[in-house]
Amino acid sequence: SPAAAGKLLVIPMDGSHWLSMKEVLAVLSKKGHEIVVIAPDSTMLIDSSGIDEFKTYSVPFKKEEMEENV
C-alpha cells in the first residue's frame, strides 16, 4: 500500500532545516520507516541521535573552519 513503511534516504543541509527535519524523521522512524542519513563529517548541527543509520563522507575543511566562516 502507498502508506506502508519504507526506506528513506536523507541528505540534509546543515542549519535550521536539519532541526525541523530531525523531528519529522523521528516520527517517521516511530511509524516503521527505515531512515539513512548521509552527512559531511564536519557538520555543525547534523547528528546521529534517533537515526537508524548515519553515514558520513569526508570534506576538505574542518568543523572549526566552517564555524569560523559562519
N, CA, C and O atoms as a Tinker XYZ file with bonds, in Angstrom:
   280  protein
     1  N      0.848000   -1.192000    0.000000    73     2
     2  CA     0.000000    0.000000    0.000000    64     1     3
     3  C      0.882000    1.241000    0.000000    63     2     4     5
     4  O      2.010000    1.182000    0.489000    81     3
     5  N      0.408000    2.355000   -0.529000    73     3     6
     6  CA     1.210000    3.588000   -0.570000    64     5     7
     7  C      1.565000    4.126000    0.814000    63     6     8     9
     8  O      2.518000    4.893000    0.948000    81     7
     9  N      0.827000    3.743000    1.825000    73     7    10
    10  CA     1.086000    4.242000    3.177000    64     9    11
    11  C      1.966000    3.305000    3.992000    63    10    12    13
    12  O      2.230000    3.565000    5.166000    81    11
    13  N      2.418000    2.223000    3.383000    73    11    14
    14  CA     3.247000    1.265000    4.116000    64    13    15
    15  C      4.614000    1.870000    4.420000    63    14    16    17
    16  O      5.110000    2.727000    3.688000    81    15
    17  N      5.203000    1.410000    5.501000    73    15    18
    18  CA     6.530000    1.906000    5.887000    64    17    19
    19  C      7.559000    1.460000    4.860000    63    18    20    21
    20  O      7.461000    0.376000    4.284000    81    19
    21  N      8.544000    2.316000    4.645000    73    19    22
    22  CA     9.568000    2.003000    3.664000    64    21    23
    23  C     10.908000    2.572000    4.056000    63    22    24    25
    24  O     11.148000    2.912000    5.215000    81    23
    25  N     11.772000    2.668000    3.075000    73    23    26
    26  CA    13.119000    3.178000    3.302000    64    25    27
    27  C     13.188000    4.635000    2.840000    63    26    28    29
    28  O     12.576000    5.019000    1.844000    81    27
    29  N     13.952000    5.434000    3.591000    73    27    30
    30  CA    14.069000    6.845000    3.300000    64    29    31
    31  C     15.539000    7.248000    3.356000    63    30    32    33
    32  O     16.201000    7.048000    4.374000    81    31
    33  N     16.047000    7.813000    2.270000    73    31    34
    34  CA    17.414000    8.323000    2.226000    64    33    35
    35  C     17.344000    9.834000    2.378000    63    34    36    37
    36  O     16.625000   10.503000    1.636000    81    35
    37  N     18.094000   10.376000    3.345000    73    35    38
    38  CA    18.067000   11.808000    3.630000    64    37    39
    39  C     19.475000   12.374000    3.493000    63    38    40    41
    40  O     20.421000   11.867000    4.096000    81    39
    41  N     19.604000   13.429000    2.694000    73    39    42
    42  CA    20.879000   14.141000    2.555000    64    41    43
    43  C     20.586000   15.595000    2.950000    63    42    44    45
    44  O     20.288000   16.424000    2.091000    81    43
    45  N     20.672000   15.898000    4.244000    73    43    46
    46  CA    20.249000   17.214000    4.737000    64    45    47
    47  C     21.303000   18.302000    4.554000    63    46    48    49
    48  O     22.492000   18.024000    4.397000    81    47
    49  N     20.839000   19.533000    4.577000    73    47    50
    50  CA    21.707000   20.705000    4.621000    64    49    51
    51  C     21.913000   21.049000    6.091000    63    50    52    53
    52  O     21.007000   20.877000    6.906000    81    51
    53  N     23.088000   21.526000    6.422000    73    51    54
    54  CA    23.362000   21.930000    7.798000    64    53    55
    55  C     22.617000   23.236000    8.080000    63    54    56    57
    56  O     22.533000   24.106000    7.213000    81    55
    57  N     22.096000   23.367000    9.255000    73    55    58
    58  CA    21.405000   24.598000    9.619000    64    57    59
    59  C     20.025000   24.302000   10.176000    63    58    60    61
    60  O     19.732000   23.190000   10.616000    81    59
    61  N     19.183000   25.330000   10.146000    73    59    62
    62  CA    17.881000   25.213000   10.796000    64    61    63
    63  C     16.964000   24.189000   10.138000    63    62    64    65
    64  O     16.087000   23.638000   10.803000    81    63
    65  N     17.152000   23.914000    8.810000    73    63    66
    66  CA    16.284000   22.906000    8.199000    64    65    67
    67  C     16.517000   21.543000    8.847000    63    66    68    69
    68  O     15.584000   20.749000    8.959000    81    67
    69  N     17.738000   21.264000    9.270000    73    67    70
    70  CA    18.004000   19.982000    9.907000    64    69    71
    71  C     17.236000   19.864000   11.215000    63    70    72    73
    72  O     16.700000   18.801000   11.526000    81    71
    73  N     17.178000   20.939000   11.977000    73    71    74
    74  CA    16.480000   20.890000   13.262000    64    73    75
    75  C     15.004000   20.551000   13.079000    63    74    76    77
    76  O     14.433000   19.801000   13.870000    81    75
    77  N     14.389000   21.103000   12.038000    73    75    78
    78  CA    12.986000   20.788000   11.738000    64    77    79
    79  C     12.850000   19.388000   11.172000    63    78    80    81
    80  O     11.946000   18.643000   11.550000    81    79
    81  N     13.745000   19.032000   10.268000    73    79    82
    82  CA    13.690000   17.728000    9.613000    64    81    83
    83  C     13.900000   16.596000   10.619000    63    82    84    85
    84  O     13.301000   15.528000   10.485000    81    83
    85  N     14.736000   16.820000   11.611000    73    83    86
    86  CA    15.040000   15.793000   12.604000    64    85    87
    87  C     13.771000   15.343000   13.334000    63    86    88    89
    88  O     13.602000   14.157000   13.616000    81    87
    89  N     12.887000   16.284000   13.636000    73    87    90
    90  CA    11.621000   15.954000   14.297000    64    89    91
    91  C     10.733000   15.105000   13.393000    63    90    92    93
    92  O     10.108000   14.150000   13.853000    81    91
    93  N     10.678000   15.450000   12.118000    73    91    94
    94  CA     9.874000   14.688000   11.157000    64    93    95
    95  C     10.429000   13.272000   11.015000    63    94    96    97
    96  O      9.670000   12.305000   10.973000    81    95
    97  N     11.750000   13.155000   10.942000    73    95    98
    98  CA    12.374000   11.838000   10.813000    64    97    99
    99  C     12.112000   10.970000   12.036000    63    98   100   101
   100  O     11.941000    9.757000   11.909000    81    99
   101  N     12.079000   11.573000   13.210000    73    99   102
   102  CA    11.797000   10.817000   14.437000    64   101   103
   103  C     10.391000   10.216000   14.382000    63   102   104   105
   104  O     10.189000    9.068000   14.778000    81   103
   105  N      9.431000   10.983000   13.897000    73   103   106
   106  CA     8.058000   10.486000   13.785000    64   105   107
   107  C      7.979000    9.375000   12.742000    63   106   108   109
   108  O      7.340000    8.348000   12.969000    81   107
   109  N      8.631000    9.584000   11.599000    73   107   110
   110  CA     8.622000    8.557000   10.555000    64   109   111
   111  C      9.281000    7.268000   11.039000    63   110   112   113
   112  O      8.824000    6.172000   10.712000    81   111
   113  N     10.342000    7.399000   11.809000    73   111   114
   114  CA    11.025000    6.230000   12.346000    64   113   115
   115  C     10.105000    5.445000   13.285000    63   114   116   117
   116  O     10.082000    4.214000   13.249000    81   115
   117  N      9.354000    6.154000   14.118000    73   115   118
   118  CA     8.413000    5.503000   15.037000    64   117   119
   119  C      7.312000    4.773000   14.280000    63   118   120   121
   120  O      6.750000    3.801000   14.784000    81   119
   121  N      7.001000    5.242000   13.065000    73   119   122
   122  CA     5.956000    4.606000   12.257000    64   121   123
   123  C      6.490000    3.454000   11.419000    63   122   124   125
   124  O      5.757000    2.864000   10.625000    81   123
   125  N      7.786000    3.132000   11.600000    73   123   126
   126  CA     8.329000    1.957000   10.950000    64   125   127
   127  C      9.200000    2.195000    9.738000    63   126   128   129
   128  O      9.673000    1.236000    9.129000    81   127
   129  N      9.427000    3.439000    9.370000    73   127   130
   130  CA    10.296000    3.729000    8.233000    64   129   131
   131  C     11.759000    3.509000    8.617000    63   130   132   133
   132  O     12.169000    3.818000    9.736000    81   131
   133  N     12.527000    2.980000    7.692000    73   131   134
   134  CA    13.963000    2.805000    7.891000    64   133   135
   135  C     14.645000    4.037000    7.294000    63   134   136   137
   136  O     14.478000    4.325000    6.109000    81   135
   137  N     15.410000    4.761000    8.108000    73   135   138
   138  CA    15.981000    6.039000    7.683000    64   137   139
   139  C     17.504000    5.958000    7.640000    63   138   140   141
   140  O     18.147000    5.497000    8.584000    81   139
   141  N     18.064000    6.416000    6.524000    73   139   142
   142  CA    19.509000    6.524000    6.361000    64   141   143
   143  C     19.821000    7.992000    6.095000    63   142   144   145
   144  O     19.283000    8.585000    5.160000    81   143
   145  N     20.684000    8.573000    6.911000    73   143   146
   146  CA    21.100000    9.970000    6.747000    64   145   147
   147  C     22.557000    9.979000    6.305000    63   146   148   149
   148  O     23.402000    9.310000    6.900000    81   147
   149  N     22.840000   10.744000    5.255000    73   147   150
   150  CA    24.205000   10.915000    4.760000    64   149   151
   151  C     24.577000   12.376000    4.958000    63   150   152   153
   152  O     23.880000   13.269000    4.477000    81   151
   153  N     25.688000   12.624000    5.676000    73   151   154
   154  CA    26.088000   13.994000    6.003000    64   153   155
   155  C     27.604000   14.134000    5.948000    63   154   156   157
   156  O     28.324000   13.146000    6.092000    81   155
   157  N     28.097000   15.367000    5.739000    73   155   158
   158  CA    29.547000   15.576000    5.762000    64   157   159
   159  C     30.099000   15.311000    7.164000    63   158   160   161
   160  O     29.393000   15.472000    8.159000    81   159
   161  N     31.367000   14.905000    7.229000    73   159   162
   162  CA    31.947000   14.590000    8.540000    64   161   163
   163  C     32.248000   15.827000    9.378000    63   162   164   165
   164  O     32.517000   15.700000   10.572000    81   163
   165  N     32.212000   16.995000    8.798000    73   163   166
   166  CA    32.452000   18.227000    9.568000    64   165   167
   167  C     31.199000   19.099000    9.571000    63   166   168   169
   168  O     31.200000   20.212000    9.046000    81   167
   169  N     30.151000   18.581000   10.160000    73   167   170
   170  CA    28.882000   19.298000   10.223000    64   169   171
   171  C     28.734000   20.012000   11.567000    63   170   172   173
   172  O     29.309000   19.590000   12.570000    81   171
   173  N     27.963000   21.088000   11.575000    73   171   174
   174  CA    27.773000   21.822000   12.823000    64   173   175
   175  C     26.594000   21.280000   13.629000    63   174   176   177
   176  O     26.685000   21.174000   14.852000    81   175
   177  N     25.498000   20.940000   12.971000    73   175   178
   178  CA    24.293000   20.550000   13.701000    64   177   179
   179  C     23.824000   19.122000   13.460000    63   178   180   181
   180  O     23.170000   18.540000   14.324000    81   179
   181  N     24.136000   18.560000   12.332000    73   179   182
   182  CA    23.618000   17.237000   11.986000    64   181   183
   183  C     24.287000   16.184000   12.860000    63   182   184   185
   184  O     25.513000   16.101000   12.932000    81   183
   185  N     23.447000   15.374000   13.529000    73   183   186
   186  CA    23.979000   14.325000   14.392000    64   185   187
   187  C     23.210000   13.033000   14.176000    63   186   188   189
   188  O     22.200000   13.010000   13.473000    81   187
   189  N     23.683000   11.986000   14.770000    73   187   190
   190  CA    23.108000   10.663000   14.536000    64   189   191
   191  C     22.034000   10.263000   15.540000    63   190   192   193
   192  O     21.490000    9.163000   15.442000    81   191
   193  N     21.720000   11.113000   16.487000    73   191   194
   194  CA    20.763000   10.720000   17.529000    64   193   195
   195  C     19.375000   10.469000   16.934000    63   194   196   197
   196  O     18.828000   11.299000   16.209000    81   195
   197  N     18.834000    9.317000   17.259000    73   195   198
   198  CA    17.493000    8.955000   16.806000    64   197   199
   199  C     17.416000    8.508000   15.356000    63   198   200   201
   200  O     16.319000    8.355000   14.818000    81   199
   201  N     18.559000    8.295000   14.713000    73   199   202
   202  CA    18.584000    7.902000   13.307000    64   201   203
   203  C     18.971000    6.423000   13.216000    63   202   204   205
   204  O     19.882000    5.962000   13.903000    81   203
   205  N     18.263000    5.696000   12.359000    73   203   206
   206  CA    18.545000    4.264000   12.184000    64   205   207
   207  C     19.967000    4.037000   11.695000    63   206   208   209
   208  O     20.703000    3.230000   12.262000    81   207
   209  N     20.353000    4.755000   10.637000    73   207   210
   210  CA    21.689000    4.588000   10.080000    64   209   211
   211  C     22.215000    5.967000    9.688000    63   210   212   213
   212  O     21.520000    6.743000    9.033000    81   211
   213  N     23.439000    6.260000   10.093000    73   211   214
   214  CA    24.048000    7.573000    9.857000    64   213   215
   215  C     25.398000    7.352000    9.196000    63   214   216   217
   216  O     26.274000    6.702000    9.767000    81   215
   217  N     25.570000    7.890000    7.994000    73   215   218
   218  CA    26.829000    7.727000    7.264000    64   217   219
   219  C     27.414000    9.105000    6.992000    63   218   220   221
   220  O     26.684000   10.067000    6.752000    81   219
   221  N     28.736000    9.188000    7.032000    73   219   222
   222  CA    29.394000   10.458000    6.746000    64   221   223
   223  C     30.332000   10.307000    5.557000    63   222   224   225
   224  O     30.782000    9.211000    5.221000    81   223
   225  N     30.605000   11.435000    4.942000    73   223   226
   226  CA    31.600000   11.477000    3.871000    64   225   227
   227  C     32.562000   12.617000    4.189000    63   226   228   229
   228  O     32.178000   13.606000    4.814000    81   227
   229  N     33.794000   12.478000    3.762000    73   227   230
   230  CA    34.797000   13.481000    4.101000    64   229   231
   231  C     34.692000   14.691000    3.172000    63   230   232   233
   232  O     34.334000   14.579000    2.000000    81   231
   233  N     35.014000   15.833000    3.737000    73   231   234
   234  CA    35.036000   17.103000    3.005000    64   233   235
   235  C     36.389000   17.776000    3.261000    63   234   236   237
   236  O     37.056000   17.455000    4.244000    81   235
   237  N     36.802000   18.705000    2.390000    73   235   238
   238  CA    38.146000   19.286000    2.510000    64   237   239
   239  C     38.287000   20.418000    3.538000    63   238   240   241
   240  O     39.207000   21.229000    3.433000    81   239
   241  N     37.404000   20.481000    4.509000    73   239   242
   242  CA    37.516000   21.508000    5.548000    64   241   243
   243  C     37.075000   20.922000    6.878000    63   242   244   245
   244  O     36.350000   19.928000    6.922000    81   243
   245  N     37.518000   21.546000    7.958000    73   243   246
   246  CA    37.210000   21.060000    9.304000    64   245   247
   247  C     36.006000   21.814000    9.873000    63   246   248   249
   248  O     35.653000   22.898000    9.408000    81   247
   249  N     35.398000   21.223000   10.875000    73   247   250
   250  CA    34.240000   21.819000   11.533000    64   249   251
   251  C     34.576000   23.213000   12.066000    63   250   252   253
   252  O     33.766000   24.133000   11.960000    81   251
   253  N     35.758000   23.363000   12.631000    73   251   254
   254  CA    36.168000   24.658000   13.196000    64   253   255
   255  C     36.227000   25.737000   12.111000    63   254   256   257
   256  O     35.814000   26.874000   12.337000    81   255
   257  N     36.743000   25.374000   10.931000    73   255   258
   258  CA    36.814000   26.339000    9.824000    64   257   259
   259  C     35.416000   26.763000    9.398000    63   258   260   261
   260  O     35.172000   27.940000    9.133000    81   259
   261  N     34.512000   25.814000    9.332000    73   259   262
   262  CA    33.139000   26.109000    8.933000    64   261   263
   263  C     32.468000   27.027000    9.945000    63   262   264   265
   264  O     31.799000   27.989000    9.567000    81   263
   265  N     32.644000   26.733000   11.227000    73   263   266
   266  CA    32.048000   27.568000   12.278000    64   265   267
   267  C     32.616000   28.978000   12.223000    63   266   268   269
   268  O     31.888000   29.949000   12.423000    81   267
   269  N     33.907000   29.097000   11.953000    73   267   270
   270  CA    34.552000   30.414000   11.856000    64   269   271
   271  C     33.972000   31.232000   10.702000    63   270   272   273
   272  O     33.756000   32.435000   10.841000    81   271
   273  N     33.723000   30.588000    9.574000    73   271   274
   274  CA    33.186000   31.281000    8.412000    64   273   275
   275  C     31.734000   31.674000    8.571000    63   274   276   277
   276  O     31.280000   32.661000    7.993000    81   275
   277  N     31.009000   30.901000    9.355000    73   275   278
   278  CA    29.596000   31.217000    9.578000    64   277   279
   279  C     29.503000   32.361000   10.564000    63   278   280
   280  O     28.402000   32.797000   10.901000    81   279
